[in-house]
């Protein structure tokens, strides 16, 4: 049963004392929830689901204020991922929670063993601004399913969505179960100073390093969902029409502010002009044939704020000044937080856009002749969060997948792997640590505890001192047996 809501459940200007009070209040709950049943956890998840659906129109309004995001895009990119995660949990949690037995190794004959999933305890979820609803509540669903309490820090850059999340959490959970704190850097610093049992952070690699350093002070485990410059390859065998349609969707949904969006596209020289033409036609069909029509399109979200608009505009200006050609778009209205969907060609390697994560509606298109050179260029950069290849050549597909490293990859698609609940979602090295979604999210917020039970017939006493010559002989022979291959 819910306990009375205290004022520290949600506050616009959280101070250290209030945060500490919330953190301390969750300790008893976290200890009690170690014994929580699947039914109890599922009841909490269902409460959250019902509260989300009851606020559908309010969610639309919040995203209109923060992003001018169309309702269909809110449904597809914010509500769908969370509700699908909830549906997945409702159908699979009992199976995930069940301890699973493991066979004894040759040296452990006479024992039985199992892996038991325990809640980590009190967890912190730091959500980003680009998908402030789904990338906050998706991890929360996994945390609750695993039996944890949680404190949430939403982004201060999306105030309307953050305010809605505060209201939502206060309605669904008492603060000794889930608390939420708005605020900027000071709030984050106060939260990161606490000894959480796990931190789930989504954001940039630069801030991820700060989170990891703060977690290290308490030896807190982390899941870091970061970013990077996710490359796309379109070879000479690709279905250009389908590639153009899909890449233009993956790149320009949320106006390019997507961590797994195609950052740049390597296109084989033989099909480059045809691909650019197909992309231009897709953009005109979706958003309007003229610059004015595209700016008035109700289907284009906006850049989150003026600062980021100026940053994206600066990347565009730098590229053009260095010789890049604008093949489509290029219009900027900083006051309206508007940057048109833009295709860039002839982008020089030293342009800032080629080294900085774009996170906006600019797409460099780079011709190539040698796939091995493209692979070498990808491998010379930090490992990206995603990699995409469009091809009907199985040899080319195999070469790219085997010779590169990325958090995830799609063949003849992009972005969609994020929505696959049975796949792990996460980065590698610079693009992240750990995985999320489905069972992988459940495990991220769980401790996999090894439990071994001995039996009277186990011969472990042979390894106890005193080490007589007979015991030395038996121990030596036992070790020698490990050279034999497993059957």
Backbone torsions as a table, in degrees:
resi	resn	phi	psi	omega
1	UNK	NA	140.0	179.9
2	UNK	-66.9	140.9	175.7
3	UNK	-91.5	165.0	-179.4
4	UNK	-57.8	141.0	178.2
5	UNK	-76.7	126.0	176.4
6	UNK	-96.4	166.5	-175.2
7	UNK	-65.7	-21.1	-177.5
8	UNK	-80.2	-0.1	180.0
9	UNK	-61.6	-38.8	179.1
10	UNK	-154.5	125.7	179.1
11	UNK	-144.7	140.2	-174.6
12	UNK	-69.2	-30.5	-178.4
13	UNK	-126.7	76.1	-175.8
14	UNK	-67.0	134.7	174.5
15	UNK	-110.1	171.2	-174.1
16	UNK	-59.6	-41.7	-178.3
17	UNK	-63.5	-42.0	-179.3
18	UNK	-66.1	-42.6	179.0
19	UNK	-63.9	-44.2	-180.0
20	UNK	-63.3	-38.2	177.8
21	UNK	-60.9	-44.4	178.8
22	UNK	-64.6	-43.8	179.9
23	UNK	-61.4	-46.2	179.8
24	UNK	-64.4	-37.2	-178.5
25	UNK	-64.7	-24.5	-177.8
26	UNK	-83.9	-9.7	-176.9
27	UNK	-63.2	-50.6	-179.0
28	UNK	-61.9	-38.1	178.3
29	UNK	-64.3	-44.5	-179.2
30	UNK	-61.4	-40.2	178.5
31	UNK	-66.4	-40.3	179.6
32	UNK	-67.5	-36.6	-177.0
33	UNK	-73.6	-7.8	172.2
34	UNK	-59.2	-27.7	-179.9
35	UNK	-101.0	11.8	-176.6
36	UNK	-68.3	145.4	-178.8
37	UNK	-90.2	166.2	176.0
38	UNK	-59.7	-39.9	-179.2
39	UNK	-61.7	-41.1	179.6
40	UNK	-65.1	-43.0	-179.4
41	UNK	-67.1	-41.6	-179.6
42	UNK	-64.8	-33.6	177.7
43	UNK	-62.8	-39.1	178.5
44	UNK	-66.5	-42.7	179.4
45	UNK	-62.7	-40.8	179.0
46	UNK	-64.9	-38.8	177.0
47	UNK	-59.9	-42.1	178.7
48	UNK	-64.1	-45.8	179.1
49	UNK	-57.2	-47.7	-177.2
50	UNK	-64.5	-37.1	179.5
51	UNK	-68.9	-35.8	176.7
52	UNK	-62.9	-50.1	-176.9
53	UNK	-64.2	-30.2	179.0
54	UNK	-70.9	-16.3	-176.6
55	UNK	-111.6	22.7	-173.7
56	UNK	-54.4	-50.0	-177.8
57	UNK	-66.9	-36.9	177.8
58	UNK	-65.0	-33.9	177.6
59	UNK	-66.7	-43.6	175.9
60	UNK	-55.4	-46.7	-176.9
61	UNK	-62.1	-42.3	-179.5
62	UNK	-62.8	-41.8	-180.0
63	UNK	-72.8	-28.9	173.4
64	UNK	-63.1	-40.3	-179.5
65	UNK	-69.7	-41.7	-173.9
66	UNK	-85.2	-33.8	-172.6
67	UNK	-130.9	-9.0	-165.8
68	UNK	52.4	45.4	-174.9
69	UNK	-86.2	131.0	-178.7
70	UNK	-66.7	145.5	-178.2
71	UNK	-54.4	-39.0	179.9
72	UNK	-62.0	-36.7	178.5
73	UNK	-72.6	-34.1	173.9
74	UNK	-61.1	-45.7	178.6
75	UNK	-59.4	-49.0	-172.3
76	UNK	-73.7	-36.1	-171.6
77	UNK	-107.6	-12.7	-179.4
78	UNK	-116.8	-50.0	-177.7
79	UNK	-80.0	-46.8	-176.4
80	UNK	-55.8	-48.9	-179.1
81	UNK	-59.3	-39.5	-178.1
82	UNK	-71.2	-46.6	-178.1
83	UNK	-67.8	-32.6	175.8
84	UNK	-68.7	-38.4	176.4
85	UNK	-62.8	-42.5	178.3
86	UNK	-62.9	-46.1	179.5
87	UNK	-59.6	-40.2	178.8
88	UNK	-62.8	-44.5	179.2
89	UNK	-62.9	-44.3	-178.0
90	UNK	-61.0	-32.6	-178.1
91	UNK	-88.9	-18.5	-170.6
92	UNK	-124.1	-9.4	-170.1
93	UNK	-59.2	-42.4	-178.7
94	UNK	-58.0	-39.7	179.1
95	UNK	-67.8	-41.7	-179.2
96	UNK	-65.0	-37.8	-176.3
97	UNK	-72.4	-23.5	-173.5
98	UNK	-66.4	126.3	175.8
99	UNK	-59.8	143.1	178.1
100	UNK	-117.1	136.0	-178.5
101	UNK	-75.8	151.6	176.2
102	UNK	-127.7	147.0	-179.3
103	UNK	-73.7	145.6	176.5
104	UNK	-71.0	146.1	170.9
105	UNK	-78.1	173.9	-176.4
106	UNK	-62.1	-31.5	179.4
107	UNK	-84.0	-7.5	-178.8
108	UNK	-114.0	22.5	176.0
109	UNK	-59.9	137.0	-177.1
110	UNK	98.9	0.3	176.4
111	UNK	-116.4	161.1	167.6
112	UNK	-121.9	149.9	-174.8
113	UNK	-147.2	155.3	177.6
114	UNK	-151.4	160.6	173.3
115	UNK	-106.7	125.3	-177.0
116	UNK	-112.9	134.6	-178.8
117	UNK	-97.3	117.8	179.1
118	UNK	-113.7	145.5	173.5
119	UNK	-60.2	144.8	176.6
120	UNK	-70.1	-34.4	177.5
121	UNK	130.1	-117.2	178.8
122	UNK	-96.3	122.7	-175.4
123	UNK	-120.5	154.0	177.1
124	UNK	-114.1	131.8	176.4
125	UNK	-118.4	115.3	178.1
126	UNK	-105.9	111.6	-172.1
127	UNK	-96.5	152.4	-179.1
128	UNK	-92.1	177.5	-177.7
129	UNK	-92.2	-20.3	-170.1
130	UNK	-74.1	-38.2	171.3
131	UNK	-128.6	72.4	-166.6
132	UNK	-68.4	-18.3	179.4
133	UNK	-91.6	-57.3	-174.4
134	UNK	-69.6	-34.8	-178.6
135	UNK	-84.4	-0.3	168.6
136	UNK	-96.6	-51.4	-172.6
137	UNK	-81.6	-26.0	175.5
138	UNK	-58.1	-54.9	175.4
139	UNK	-60.8	-33.9	179.3
140	UNK	-63.3	-41.0	177.4
141	UNK	-58.1	-45.4	178.7
142	UNK	-63.7	-41.1	-179.2
143	UNK	-63.5	-44.1	179.8
144	UNK	-67.4	-41.8	178.9
145	UNK	-60.2	-33.9	179.4
146	UNK	-82.1	-4.5	174.7
147	UNK	93.3	22.4	-177.5
148	UNK	-99.6	155.9	162.4
149	UNK	-85.1	166.9	-176.7
150	UNK	-149.5	146.7	165.5
151	UNK	-118.3	132.8	-175.3
152	UNK	-112.3	136.6	171.6
153	UNK	-118.7	100.7	176.8
154	UNK	-78.2	169.1	-178.4
155	UNK	-79.1	136.3	175.9
156	UNK	-74.3	-10.8	-177.4
157	UNK	-81.2	-10.9	176.2
158	UNK	-124.2	74.5	-170.6
159	UNK	-63.2	-35.3	-178.2
160	UNK	-68.7	-43.9	178.3
161	UNK	-68.0	-38.8	178.6
162	UNK	-62.3	-42.2	178.5
163	UNK	-63.0	-38.8	177.6
164	UNK	-64.9	-40.2	178.5
165	UNK	-64.4	-37.4	177.0
166	UNK	-60.4	-47.4	179.3
167	UNK	-63.0	-42.0	-179.3
168	UNK	-62.2	-48.8	-177.7
169	UNK	-64.1	-41.2	-179.4
170	UNK	-63.9	-29.7	-179.3
171	UNK	-79.5	-28.6	-173.0
172	UNK	-98.1	-37.7	-171.4
173	UNK	-128.1	141.0	167.6
174	UNK	-73.1	156.8	-173.6
175	UNK	-67.1	-19.2	176.1
176	UNK	-78.9	0.0	174.3
177	UNK	-111.8	-57.3	176.8
178	UNK	-137.5	125.2	176.2
179	UNK	-121.7	155.0	-178.8
180	UNK	-136.3	138.1	-177.4
181	UNK	-131.7	121.3	172.3
182	UNK	-83.1	166.6	178.3
183	UNK	140.4	176.9	-177.7
184	UNK	-105.3	-140.9	-172.6
185	UNK	-60.8	-36.2	-177.6
186	UNK	-63.1	-39.7	178.0
187	UNK	-65.1	-44.4	178.4
188	UNK	-60.0	-43.0	-179.3
189	UNK	-64.5	-40.5	178.6
190	UNK	-63.5	-40.0	179.4
191	UNK	-69.3	-43.1	-177.3
192	UNK	-69.6	-14.9	177.5
193	UNK	-77.4	-12.7	-175.7
194	UNK	-88.9	151.4	-177.2
195	UNK	-84.3	67.4	175.9
196	UNK	-63.8	159.6	177.0
197	UNK	-86.3	-18.9	175.4
198	UNK	-162.7	145.9	176.4
199	UNK	-124.2	129.7	175.2
200	UNK	-114.2	110.8	-175.9
201	UNK	-117.8	134.1	172.5
202	UNK	-121.7	124.9	-178.8
203	UNK	170.7	-153.8	-175.1
204	UNK	-82.5	155.8	175.1
205	UNK	-57.9	-36.5	-178.4
206	UNK	-62.5	-46.2	179.2
207	UNK	-73.8	-32.6	176.7
208	UNK	-57.1	-36.4	177.6
209	UNK	-64.8	-38.1	177.8
210	UNK	-66.8	-40.2	178.2
211	UNK	-63.8	-43.5	-179.3
212	UNK	-65.1	-38.0	177.8
213	UNK	-65.5	-40.9	178.0
214	UNK	-65.7	-40.9	179.0
215	UNK	-64.1	-33.7	-177.9
216	UNK	-62.9	-27.9	-179.9
217	UNK	-63.6	-26.2	179.1
218	UNK	-114.1	7.6	-174.3
219	UNK	52.7	40.4	178.1
220	UNK	-81.7	134.4	176.5
221	UNK	-71.9	154.3	-176.5
222	UNK	-135.6	149.9	161.6
223	UNK	-118.4	121.9	-178.3
224	UNK	-116.6	113.1	174.4
225	UNK	-100.3	102.8	-171.8
226	UNK	-109.2	-139.1	-174.6
227	UNK	-148.4	-136.2	-177.8
228	UNK	129.0	172.4	-175.9
229	UNK	-91.9	89.1	-174.8
230	UNK	-73.4	116.1	-176.9
231	UNK	-86.8	154.6	173.7
232	UNK	-125.3	138.8	177.8
233	UNK	-118.3	129.9	174.0
234	UNK	-120.8	109.2	-177.5
235	UNK	-90.9	-179.0	-173.2
236	UNK	-72.0	-10.5	179.5
237	UNK	-100.0	-1.3	-172.5
238	UNK	-67.0	152.2	168.7
239	UNK	-75.9	97.8	-170.7
240	UNK	-65.4	-38.2	179.9
241	UNK	-62.6	-48.3	-179.8
242	UNK	-67.5	-38.8	178.7
243	UNK	-62.1	-45.6	-179.8
244	UNK	-62.9	-45.4	-179.1
245	UNK	-60.5	-42.5	-174.4
246	UNK	-79.1	-42.3	179.4
247	UNK	-64.9	-38.2	177.8
248	UNK	-65.7	-30.5	174.3
249	UNK	-71.5	-51.5	-176.6
250	UNK	-63.1	-32.9	-179.0
251	UNK	-77.8	-41.4	-168.3
252	UNK	-104.0	-0.7	169.5
253	UNK	-62.8	139.3	-176.6
254	UNK	58.3	26.8	178.3
255	UNK	56.5	37.7	175.7
256	UNK	82.1	0.2	-176.2
257	UNK	-92.3	63.1	-176.3
258	UNK	-133.1	130.8	-173.9
259	UNK	-65.4	-27.3	-179.7
260	UNK	-105.2	14.8	178.3
261	UNK	-65.5	146.2	170.8
262	UNK	-56.7	124.0	-178.2
263	UNK	-86.4	-38.8	178.8
264	UNK	-155.6	158.5	-174.7
265	UNK	-125.1	125.0	170.2
266	UNK	-92.2	119.4	-177.2
267	UNK	-120.6	131.3	178.7
268	UNK	-58.2	137.6	-175.7
269	UNK	-54.7	-33.0	-176.6
270	UNK	-66.3	-23.0	-176.6
271	UNK	-123.5	7.2	-173.8
272	UNK	-60.7	-48.2	-177.5
273	UNK	-64.4	-39.7	179.1
274	UNK	-65.8	-37.9	179.5
275	UNK	-67.0	-45.0	179.2
276	UNK	-61.1	-42.5	178.6
277	UNK	-62.0	-41.7	179.0
278	UNK	-65.2	-39.4	179.1
279	UNK	-65.3	-42.8	179.6
280	UNK	-61.6	-41.4	179.8
281	UNK	-65.0	-38.4	178.7
282	UNK	-63.7	-45.9	-178.6
283	UNK	-63.2	-40.1	179.4
284	UNK	-68.1	-37.5	179.4
285	UNK	-68.8	-33.2	-175.2
286	UNK	-86.6	-38.8	-170.2
287	UNK	-118.3	-10.0	179.9
288	UNK	125.7	149.8	-175.9
289	UNK	-82.0	-23.4	-179.1
290	UNK	-112.1	164.5	177.3
291	UNK	-59.6	-41.1	-178.7
292	UNK	-65.5	-41.4	178.8
293	UNK	-64.5	-41.1	179.8
294	UNK	-64.5	-39.4	179.9
295	UNK	-65.4	-30.3	-180.0
296	UNK	-90.6	-1.8	-176.5
297	UNK	-60.9	131.5	176.7
298	UNK	-77.2	-4.4	-175.3
299	UNK	-101.1	4.5	178.4
300	UNK	-107.8	121.2	173.5
301	UNK	-71.9	174.0	179.3
302	UNK	-112.4	162.6	171.4
303	UNK	-65.5	146.7	-166.5
304	UNK	-62.4	-35.4	-178.8
305	UNK	-159.3	178.6	-176.5
306	UNK	-64.8	-42.4	-177.2
307	UNK	-59.8	-44.7	-179.6
308	UNK	-72.5	-31.5	174.4
309	UNK	-61.5	-44.6	178.9
310	UNK	-65.7	-36.2	177.9
311	UNK	-63.2	-48.3	179.8
312	UNK	-64.6	-42.6	177.9
313	UNK	-61.1	-35.0	177.8
314	UNK	-66.1	-38.4	176.0
315	UNK	-63.5	-41.1	179.1
316	UNK	-64.5	-47.3	-178.4
317	UNK	-62.7	-43.2	179.3
318	UNK	-61.8	-43.1	-179.3
319	UNK	-63.2	-44.6	-179.2
320	UNK	-65.2	-42.2	179.5
321	UNK	-62.6	-27.7	179.7
322	UNK	-89.7	1.2	173.8
323	UNK	115.8	2.4	179.3
324	UNK	-68.6	150.7	178.6
325	UNK	-108.2	130.0	175.7
326	UNK	-85.0	110.5	-179.7
327	UNK	-88.5	-17.9	-180.0
328	UNK	-165.1	137.8	177.1
329	UNK	86.1	-137.7	179.5
330	UNK	92.2	-4.1	-178.3
331	UNK	-82.2	135.7	179.4
332	UNK	-131.2	133.8	171.3
333	UNK	-131.2	94.8	-173.4
334	UNK	-61.8	-40.0	-178.0
335	UNK	-61.7	-32.9	179.7
336	UNK	-93.0	4.6	-177.6
337	UNK	56.8	39.2	-173.8
338	UNK	-114.9	127.8	167.8
339	UNK	-129.7	125.2	-177.4
340	UNK	-68.3	152.3	171.5
341	UNK	-57.5	120.1	-168.4
342	UNK	-127.0	129.8	173.3
343	UNK	-105.5	130.9	-177.6
344	UNK	-119.9	135.1	174.1
345	UNK	-122.2	167.0	178.4
346	UNK	54.6	39.5	-179.9
347	UNK	-79.8	121.0	-179.5
348	UNK	-69.4	152.1	-175.5
349	UNK	-63.6	-25.4	-177.4
350	UNK	-89.9	3.1	176.6
351	UNK	-67.0	144.8	-178.2
352	UNK	-58.7	-32.3	-177.1
353	UNK	-64.7	-19.9	-179.4
354	UNK	-86.6	-10.1	178.9
355	UNK	-118.4	-24.5	-179.1
356	UNK	-97.4	139.2	175.2
357	UNK	-61.3	127.3	-170.9
358	UNK	-73.0	-54.2	179.1
359	UNK	51.8	47.6	179.7
360	UNK	-170.4	179.5	-170.3
361	UNK	-84.7	47.0	176.1
362	UNK	-119.1	131.1	-177.5
363	UNK	-129.6	104.0	173.4
364	UNK	-71.9	134.6	177.8
365	UNK	-115.7	120.1	-169.1
366	UNK	-118.6	118.3	179.1
367	UNK	-74.8	151.7	176.3
368	UNK	-146.2	158.8	173.7
369	UNK	-116.9	-31.8	-171.9
370	UNK	-114.2	111.0	-179.5
371	UNK	-63.1	-35.1	179.2
372	UNK	-62.3	-34.7	178.1
373	UNK	-68.5	-37.8	175.8
374	UNK	-62.1	-45.5	178.8
375	UNK	-60.4	-42.1	179.4
376	UNK	-63.3	-39.2	179.1
377	UNK	-65.2	-42.3	178.1
378	UNK	-62.7	-42.4	-178.2
379	UNK	-71.1	-20.9	179.0
380	UNK	-78.6	-14.4	-179.1
381	UNK	-99.4	165.1	174.1
382	UNK	-57.3	148.0	-176.5
383	UNK	-63.9	126.0	-175.2
384	UNK	-81.4	165.7	177.2
385	UNK	-71.7	-31.3	-179.6
386	UNK	-146.8	157.9	175.8
387	UNK	-143.5	137.8	-176.6
388	UNK	-128.4	138.3	174.6
389	UNK	-131.3	133.2	175.2
390	UNK	-110.2	115.7	-176.2
391	UNK	-166.4	154.0	169.6
392	UNK	-113.0	10.8	179.3
393	UNK	-101.0	107.7	-176.9
394	UNK	-62.7	-29.9	177.0
395	UNK	-64.9	-45.5	178.2
396	UNK	-64.0	-41.5	178.7
397	UNK	-60.6	-46.5	179.9
398	UNK	-62.2	-42.3	179.6
399	UNK	-60.2	-45.6	-178.3
400	UNK	-65.1	-46.1	-176.8
401	UNK	-68.5	-34.5	-177.8
402	UNK	-80.2	-31.4	-171.4
403	UNK	-99.6	-2.6	178.2
404	UNK	-119.1	166.8	175.5
405	UNK	-131.6	134.4	176.4
406	UNK	-155.3	163.7	178.9
407	UNK	-59.5	-46.2	176.9
408	UNK	-145.4	171.6	-179.4
409	UNK	-150.8	151.7	173.7
410	UNK	-128.9	142.2	172.9
411	UNK	-108.3	121.4	-178.4
412	UNK	57.2	36.3	173.3
413	UNK	-164.4	173.6	173.1
414	UNK	-151.1	151.7	175.2
415	UNK	69.5	-30.2	-169.7
416	UNK	-63.1	-24.1	-179.9
417	UNK	-62.1	-24.2	177.2
418	UNK	-60.7	-33.8	-174.5
419	UNK	-88.5	-0.8	-177.7
420	UNK	-88.1	104.5	-172.9
421	UNK	-67.0	-16.2	178.5
422	UNK	-95.7	4.3	176.3
423	UNK	-105.4	145.6	172.3
424	UNK	-71.8	137.5	174.3
425	UNK	-116.0	123.2	178.6
426	UNK	178.6	175.3	-179.0
427	UNK	-102.8	-168.9	177.6
428	UNK	-144.7	127.0	-177.6
429	UNK	55.7	-114.9	-174.1
430	UNK	-61.8	-23.6	-178.6
431	UNK	-96.4	2.6	173.5
432	UNK	147.2	170.8	177.8
433	UNK	-137.7	127.6	177.4
434	UNK	88.4	175.6	-176.1
435	UNK	-129.8	164.5	178.2
436	UNK	-139.4	176.6	176.3
437	UNK	84.4	136.5	174.2
438	UNK	54.6	-137.5	-179.8
439	UNK	-63.1	-30.4	179.3
440	UNK	-67.8	-35.9	175.0
441	UNK	-67.8	-41.3	176.1
442	UNK	-57.8	-44.7	-179.0
443	UNK	-70.1	-31.8	178.5
444	UNK	-60.5	-34.3	-179.5
445	UNK	-99.2	13.5	180.0
446	UNK	-121.8	150.0	169.2
447	UNK	-96.2	123.4	177.9
448	UNK	-85.9	98.8	-173.2
449	UNK	-91.3	127.8	177.1
450	UNK	-84.4	127.9	179.9
451	UNK	-124.9	120.8	179.9
452	UNK	-118.4	136.8	178.3
453	UNK	-123.4	128.4	-177.8
454	UNK	-91.6	168.6	175.5
455	UNK	-132.0	161.3	-176.9
456	UNK	-59.6	-22.2	-174.9
457	UNK	-86.0	-4.9	-178.2
458	UNK	-66.3	140.0	-171.9
459	UNK	-98.2	29.3	-175.1
460	UNK	-64.7	-22.2	179.6
461	UNK	-62.3	-20.9	177.4
462	UNK	-61.2	-21.2	-177.0
463	UNK	-97.0	2.3	179.0
464	UNK	-83.6	144.9	170.9
465	UNK	-70.4	160.5	8.8
466	UNK	-77.3	145.9	-177.3
467	UNK	-87.7	85.4	177.8
468	UNK	-71.8	169.4	179.5
469	UNK	-62.3	-35.2	178.3
470	UNK	-65.7	-44.1	179.4
471	UNK	-67.6	-37.6	175.8
472	UNK	-58.9	-40.9	-179.6
473	UNK	-64.9	-44.7	-178.6
474	UNK	-66.6	-42.4	179.6
475	UNK	-62.5	-43.7	-179.5
476	UNK	-61.7	-44.0	179.9
477	UNK	-65.7	-35.6	177.4
478	UNK	-63.2	-44.7	178.1
479	UNK	-64.4	-40.1	179.3
480	UNK	-61.6	-34.1	-179.5
481	UNK	-63.0	-22.7	-178.1
482	UNK	-71.1	-8.9	174.9
483	UNK	-75.5	-17.7	-178.8
484	UNK	-73.1	143.2	179.5
485	UNK	-71.6	152.0	173.5
486	UNK	-69.5	143.5	178.0
487	UNK	-79.3	NA	NA
